[in-house]
C-alpha cells in the first residue's frame, strides 16, 4: 500500500485522510488499548499523520492513549484535540468557552498527551453564553505562547466562523459530512472556502452505516451511541438500508467495497477536505486508506448522489440534546 498523500488545512499540511480516535475510548463499547495503539502505529506507517482526539473522549483517556501511541514518533504526527464539553458528576453536559477554561483545558490536554504543543486545537462546540471573540482570543494567546500551532472550530455556524476568523486565522472547521449528512454544503462550505479554512469531516461513513455492515442493532454494545441515534431507530433504519442497498450496487459495479465508495465520495469533495474516519481495527484502517485510490468520474459522482440524495435520509443525525449543541 502506497503512502498517503497530503492536503492543506489553511496553512497546516496534513495527510489527505486522518484517523478519528474517539471510538478507541468513547461511544462504541469497551476500550482495547493494545489494539488501538497498534492501529495508530499502522496509521503512521501508512503516512496518516493527522490524529484526532478530544479531552471529552473517555474523560481524558483518549488523549492519554494517543499520547502513549505517538511517544517516540512525535515528529511524524499532527495532533488535533478539542476542548469545550464539561461533564461533571451529577450535572448535565454543557459547553464552556470562557478564556479561563480555554487556558485550563489546554494545559490539561498537554499533560495527558505528553507533548509541549498541540498542532491543531479546536473548540469542540460553541458556547452560546460566551462571545466567540473571547474564546478565539484566548486560543490565540495559546498560539502566541507556543502551546498551540493552529486553531480550529467544530460544528460552528457560518456567521460564527466569520467572527472567529476576524480574531485569528482558523485552519479547519470540523463537522459531520457524509452521504447522509450534508447540512453544511449550502452555506458553511462556501464560507470556509472564501476564508481559506479547510474542512475536516467526521463520521464520513455515517458511523459505519454506509459500509453496509450494520443491518440491525444486534451485536452493538449496550453503551454504543448508535443505540440512541434516530437514524438507527426502528423504521428509520429500514428506510436507510434501502439507500445503502443502492450504494452496494454501484460499489459492486465499480469493483470496490461500499465503504470505499462512500468514503471516496467525501474525499472527492475538494482538495481542502480531509476526512477522519474512526476505527480501532487495523483492517478497517487499511480499507479506509485504500479509498484514497478510488477514482470517481463525474458520472460516478452523479450516480452516487442519485442513490443517496441529500435530504432523503430518515431521522436526524443526533438526538435532541446532542443536536442542540451544533450549528451555533
C-alpha positions as CSV (number, residue, x, y, z in Angstrom):
1,X,0.0,0.0,0.0
2,X,1.5,3.4,-1.0
3,X,2.0,6.2,1.4
4,X,-0.9,8.7,1.9
5,X,-0.6,12.0,0.0
6,X,-1.1,15.3,1.8
7,X,-3.5,18.2,1.7
8,X,-3.6,21.6,3.4
9,X,-5.9,22.8,6.2
10,X,-5.3,26.5,5.9
11,X,-1.5,26.8,6.5
12,X,-1.3,23.3,8.1
13,X,-0.1,20.4,5.9
14,X,-1.6,17.0,6.9
15,X,-2.3,13.6,5.4
16,X,-5.2,13.6,2.9
17,X,-7.0,11.4,5.3
18,X,-6.8,11.4,9.1
19,X,-7.7,8.9,11.9
20,X,-10.5,9.7,14.2
21,X,-9.5,8.2,17.6
22,X,-12.8,8.8,19.6
23,X,-14.1,5.3,19.2
24,X,-11.0,3.9,20.9
25,X,-12.2,5.3,24.2
26,X,-15.7,6.6,23.8
27,X,-19.1,5.8,22.4
28,X,-18.6,2.4,20.9
29,X,-18.3,-0.1,23.8
30,X,-15.3,-1.0,25.9
31,X,-11.8,0.1,25.1
32,X,-8.9,-2.1,23.9
33,X,-5.8,0.0,24.3
34,X,-3.4,-2.5,22.9
35,X,-5.4,-2.9,19.7
36,X,-5.9,0.8,19.4
37,X,-2.2,1.7,19.8
38,X,-1.4,-0.9,17.2
39,X,-3.9,0.8,14.8
40,X,-2.4,4.2,15.4
41,X,1.1,2.8,14.7
42,X,-0.1,1.3,11.5
43,X,-1.7,4.6,10.5
44,X,1.6,6.4,11.0
45,X,3.4,3.7,9.0
46,X,1.0,4.3,6.1
47,X,1.6,8.0,6.2
48,X,-1.6,9.0,8.1
49,X,-0.3,12.0,10.1
50,X,-3.5,13.6,11.4
51,X,-4.7,12.0,14.6
52,X,-8.0,13.5,16.1
53,X,-8.9,13.3,19.7
54,X,-10.6,15.5,22.4
55,X,-10.5,15.9,26.2
56,X,-14.1,14.8,26.4
57,X,-13.5,11.3,24.8
58,X,-13.3,8.8,27.6
59,X,-12.9,11.6,30.2
60,X,-9.3,12.2,29.1
61,X,-8.5,8.6,28.4
62,X,-8.3,9.1,24.6
63,X,-5.7,11.9,24.9
64,X,-3.6,9.7,27.2
65,X,-3.9,6.8,24.7
66,X,-2.9,8.9,21.7
67,X,0.0,10.3,23.8
68,X,1.3,6.8,24.6
69,X,0.9,5.7,21.0
70,X,2.9,8.6,19.5
71,X,5.7,8.7,22.1
72,X,8.9,8.5,20.3
73,X,7.2,9.3,17.0
74,X,6.1,12.9,17.7
75,X,7.7,14.3,14.5
76,X,5.6,12.0,12.4
77,X,2.2,13.2,13.7
78,X,-0.1,16.2,13.6
79,X,-2.1,16.0,16.9
80,X,-5.5,17.6,16.8
81,X,-7.5,17.8,20.0
82,X,-10.6,19.7,21.2
83,X,-11.9,21.4,24.3
84,X,-15.3,22.7,25.4
85,X,-17.5,20.0,26.7
86,X,-17.8,19.8,30.5
87,X,-19.4,16.8,32.2
88,X,-19.2,17.0,36.0
89,X,-20.6,14.1,38.0
90,X,-24.3,14.7,38.7
91,X,-24.6,17.6,36.2
92,X,-25.8,17.8,32.6
93,X,-23.2,18.1,29.9
94,X,-22.5,21.7,29.0
95,X,-20.1,23.7,26.9
96,X,-17.6,26.2,28.2
97,X,-15.8,28.7,26.0
98,X,-14.7,31.3,28.5
99,X,-11.0,32.3,28.5
100,X,-10.2,30.7,31.8
101,X,-11.5,27.4,30.7
102,X,-9.6,27.6,27.3
103,X,-6.3,28.0,29.2
104,X,-7.1,25.3,31.8
105,X,-8.2,22.8,29.2
106,X,-5.1,23.3,27.1
107,X,-2.8,22.7,30.0
108,X,-4.7,19.5,30.9
109,X,-4.6,18.3,27.3
110,X,-0.8,18.9,27.0
111,X,-0.3,16.9,30.2
112,X,-2.4,14.0,29.1
113,X,-0.9,13.9,25.6
114,X,2.7,14.2,27.0
115,X,3.6,16.9,24.4
116,X,4.8,20.5,24.6
117,X,2.4,21.8,21.9
118,X,-0.8,20.9,20.1
119,X,-0.8,21.1,16.4
120,X,-4.5,21.9,15.8
121,X,-6.6,23.0,18.7
122,X,-10.4,23.0,18.2
123,X,-13.3,24.4,20.2
124,X,-15.4,21.3,20.3
125,X,-18.7,23.2,20.3
126,X,-19.6,26.9,20.5
127,X,-20.6,28.2,23.9
128,X,-23.8,30.2,23.4
129,X,-23.1,32.2,26.6
130,X,-19.6,33.4,25.6
131,X,-18.8,35.6,22.6
132,X,-16.7,33.7,20.1
133,X,-14.3,36.6,20.1
134,X,-13.4,35.8,23.7
135,X,-12.9,32.2,23.1
136,X,-10.8,32.6,20.0
137,X,-8.9,35.4,21.6
138,X,-7.9,33.1,24.4
139,X,-7.0,30.4,21.9
140,X,-4.8,32.9,20.0
141,X,-3.0,33.6,23.2
142,X,-2.0,29.9,23.3
143,X,-0.6,30.2,19.8
144,X,1.5,33.2,20.8
145,X,2.7,31.2,23.9
146,X,3.8,28.3,21.6
147,X,1.4,25.9,23.2
148,X,-0.8,25.6,20.1
149,X,0.2,25.9,16.4
150,X,-3.1,26.2,14.6
151,X,-6.8,26.9,15.6
152,X,-10.0,25.1,14.6
153,X,-13.7,25.1,15.3
154,X,-16.1,22.2,15.4
155,X,-19.8,22.3,14.3
156,X,-19.9,26.1,14.2
157,X,-22.3,28.0,12.0
158,X,-21.2,30.2,9.1
159,X,-21.7,33.6,11.0
160,X,-19.6,32.3,13.9
161,X,-16.9,31.1,11.6
162,X,-16.7,34.6,10.1
163,X,-16.4,36.2,13.5
164,X,-13.8,33.8,14.7
165,X,-11.7,34.3,11.6
166,X,-11.7,38.1,12.2
167,X,-9.9,37.4,15.5
168,X,-7.3,34.9,14.3
169,X,-6.7,32.6,11.3
170,X,-8.7,29.4,11.5
171,X,-7.1,26.4,9.9
172,X,-10.0,24.0,9.9
173,X,-13.7,23.5,10.6
174,X,-14.6,20.0,11.8
175,X,-18.2,19.0,11.1
176,X,-20.1,15.9,10.2
177,X,-20.2,15.4,6.4
178,X,-21.0,12.2,4.5
179,X,-23.6,10.9,2.0
180,X,-26.2,11.0,4.8
181,X,-25.2,14.3,6.4
182,X,-24.9,17.2,4.0
183,X,-26.2,20.1,6.1
184,X,-23.1,22.2,5.8
185,X,-22.9,22.3,2.0
186,X,-25.3,25.2,1.3
187,X,-23.7,27.9,3.5
188,X,-20.8,26.7,5.6
189,X,-18.6,25.2,3.0
190,X,-18.7,28.3,0.7
191,X,-17.8,30.5,3.7
192,X,-14.9,28.3,4.7
193,X,-13.6,28.3,1.1
194,X,-13.9,32.1,0.9
195,X,-11.8,32.4,4.1
196,X,-9.3,29.7,3.3
197,X,-10.4,27.3,6.0
198,X,-10.0,23.6,5.5
199,X,-12.8,21.1,6.1
200,X,-12.5,18.0,8.3
201,X,-15.5,15.7,8.0
202,X,-16.1,13.4,11.0
203,X,-18.2,10.3,10.7
204,X,-17.7,10.3,6.9
205,X,-19.1,6.7,6.8
206,X,-22.2,7.5,8.8
207,X,-20.9,5.8,12.0
208,X,-20.2,2.8,9.9
209,X,-23.7,2.5,8.5
210,X,-22.6,3.4,5.0
211,X,-20.2,0.4,4.9
212,X,-23.2,-1.9,4.7
213,X,-22.0,-3.8,7.7
214,X,-24.9,-2.9,10.0
215,X,-28.4,-4.4,9.3
216,X,-29.7,-4.1,12.8
217,X,-28.6,-3.1,16.3
218,X,-27.8,-6.7,17.1
219,X,-24.2,-7.1,18.2
220,X,-23.7,-3.5,19.3
221,X,-22.7,-2.9,22.9
222,X,-25.4,-1.6,25.2
223,X,-23.3,1.6,25.6
224,X,-22.9,2.1,21.9
225,X,-24.0,5.6,21.0
226,X,-25.8,4.4,17.8
227,X,-28.5,2.9,20.0
228,X,-29.6,6.4,20.9
229,X,-29.4,8.0,17.4
230,X,-32.6,8.4,15.4
231,X,-31.1,7.1,12.1
232,X,-30.6,3.8,13.7
233,X,-34.1,3.6,15.3
234,X,-36.7,1.1,14.1
235,X,-38.4,2.4,11.0
236,X,-35.7,4.8,10.1
237,X,-33.1,2.0,10.0
238,X,-35.0,0.0,7.4
239,X,-35.6,3.0,5.2
240,X,-31.9,4.0,5.3
241,X,-30.9,0.4,4.5
242,X,-32.7,0.8,1.1
243,X,-30.2,3.7,0.3
244,X,-27.3,1.5,1.3
245,X,-28.6,-1.2,-1.0
246,X,-28.4,1.2,-3.9
247,X,-24.9,2.2,-3.0
248,X,-23.9,-1.5,-2.8
249,X,-25.0,-2.0,-6.4
250,X,-22.8,0.9,-7.5
251,X,-19.9,-0.3,-5.5
252,X,-20.2,-3.8,-6.9
253,X,-20.3,-2.5,-10.4
254,X,-17.1,-0.5,-9.8
255,X,-15.4,-3.4,-8.0
256,X,-14.9,-1.7,-4.7
257,X,-16.5,-2.1,-1.2
258,X,-19.5,0.1,-0.3
259,X,-17.4,1.8,2.4
260,X,-14.6,2.6,0.0
261,X,-17.2,4.1,-2.4
262,X,-18.8,6.2,0.3
263,X,-15.5,7.5,1.7
264,X,-14.1,8.2,-1.8
265,X,-17.2,10.4,-2.4
266,X,-16.2,12.5,0.7
267,X,-12.5,12.6,-0.5
268,X,-13.7,14.0,-3.8
269,X,-15.4,17.0,-2.2
270,X,-12.3,19.0,-2.7
271,X,-8.5,19.3,-2.1
272,X,-9.3,21.2,1.1
273,X,-11.3,18.3,2.6
274,X,-9.6,15.8,5.0
275,X,-12.0,13.3,6.4
276,X,-11.2,11.5,9.7
277,X,-12.9,8.1,9.7
278,X,-12.6,6.4,13.0
279,X,-11.7,2.8,13.8
280,X,-10.0,0.6,16.4
281,X,-9.1,-2.0,13.9
282,X,-6.1,-2.1,11.5
283,X,-8.1,-3.9,8.8
284,X,-10.7,-1.1,8.8
285,X,-7.9,1.5,8.8
286,X,-6.3,-0.1,5.7
287,X,-9.7,-0.3,4.0
288,X,-10.3,3.4,4.7
289,X,-6.9,4.5,3.4
290,X,-7.4,2.5,0.2
291,X,-10.4,4.7,-0.6
292,X,-7.9,7.4,-1.5
293,X,-7.0,5.4,-4.6
294,X,-10.6,5.2,-5.8
295,X,-11.2,7.4,-8.8
296,X,-14.7,8.7,-9.3
297,X,-15.8,10.2,-12.6
298,X,-18.5,12.9,-13.0
299,X,-20.8,10.1,-14.0
300,X,-19.9,8.1,-10.9
301,X,-20.5,11.0,-8.6
302,X,-23.9,11.7,-10.2
303,X,-24.9,8.1,-9.8
304,X,-23.8,8.1,-6.1
305,X,-25.8,11.2,-5.4
306,X,-28.8,9.8,-7.1
307,X,-28.6,6.7,-5.0
308,X,-28.2,8.8,-1.8
309,X,-29.9,12.1,-2.5
310,X,-29.4,14.9,0.0
311,X,-32.4,15.2,2.4
312,X,-33.7,11.7,1.9
313,X,-32.1,10.1,4.9
314,X,-34.6,9.1,7.6
315,X,-34.1,10.5,11.0
316,X,-31.9,13.3,12.4
317,X,-28.2,12.6,13.0
318,X,-28.4,13.2,16.8
319,X,-30.9,13.1,19.5
320,X,-32.4,16.4,20.5
321,X,-29.9,17.1,23.3
322,X,-26.8,16.5,21.2
323,X,-28.3,18.3,18.2
324,X,-28.8,21.4,20.4
325,X,-25.0,21.8,20.7
326,X,-24.5,22.1,16.9
327,X,-24.6,24.9,14.3
328,X,-24.2,27.8,16.7
